[in-house]
Amino acid sequence: MATITGITLTITTATLMDDFLVRALAAGLGVAAVTGPLGAFVVWRRMAFFGDALAHSGLLGIALGLLLHIDPFIGVAVVVLAVAIVLVLLRRRRELAADTILGILSHGTLALGLVAVSFMDGVRVDLMGFLFGDILAVSTSDLLWIYGVGIFVLASLLVWWQPLLAVTVHEDLAAVEGVPVARVELLFMLLMAVVVAAAMKVVGIVLVAAMLVIPAAAARHWSKSAEQMAILAAVFGAVAVCGGLSGSWMLDTPAGPSIVVAALVLFGLSAVPPLLKASR
């Protein structure tokens, strides 16, 4: 009887482990599918620091969510969207350089979030989970949130692909050709904000910008067109997720950072052939 009970417990444990690994993999692949194409525009537009600013503002959203007793990730979505809109408005005024505005909002919102969290004596806050993600704790509702956001963002990119490309290549020329530049820029930043809010559950505040930039930068060496780079960035992101989760499982390392390290390895490997070619 004891043997049967032991076998039953082993099977149950293995099933639970399989379930959370499958959910983690599904969440990571969902994030990679959307951060890849969007990250391609981030790389083309040299807006890597913009991703950092949005990610850092996420901590303020978490604090607001806890203070208002709502889901922290709803608070993140609201704050990140608000920061994106403020960035668009400030960039239009051109009184300060873009990097100055990003620096103020990035560090300012991060500091405000940390200060707000410090006042929550009666609330237990897992800062490490929020900062570096907890992909292994992804639930079914989290998957629905990630894939719902992913489908919305990818559909928006398909509809606005040509205007986004036109504004990215040459903003003034796009305006002359009738492209609504302000609307396209606002759309792009709002899509970025939504993706940052969704991806935070997987890789956390600190690492979400890396998932936007590194796979796209790795894909750039192998792409001959914008569409090819967007697809390859998603593929490289998916490979990084699989490699990072495998490494995390075998080496007992944090899953979120392991995914980013895997992406970094891919970038290093993709950069070798062009470097060798240039040195000849």
Buried (B, 14 or more C-beta within 10 A) or exposed (E): EEEEEEEEEEEEEEEEEEEBBEBBBBBBBBBBBBBBBBBBBBBBBEBBBBBBBBBBBBBBBBBBBBBEEEEBBBBBBBBBBBBBBBBBEBBEEEEEEBEEBBBEBBEBBBEBBEEBBEEEEEEEBEBEBBBBBBBBBBEEEBBEBBBEBBEBBBEBBEEBBEBBBBBBEEBEEBBEEEBEBEEBBBBBBBBBBBBBBBBBBBBBBBBBBBBBBBBBBBBBBBBEEBEEBBBBBBBBBBBBBBBBBEBBBEEEEBBBBBBBBBBBBBBEEBBEEEEEEEEE
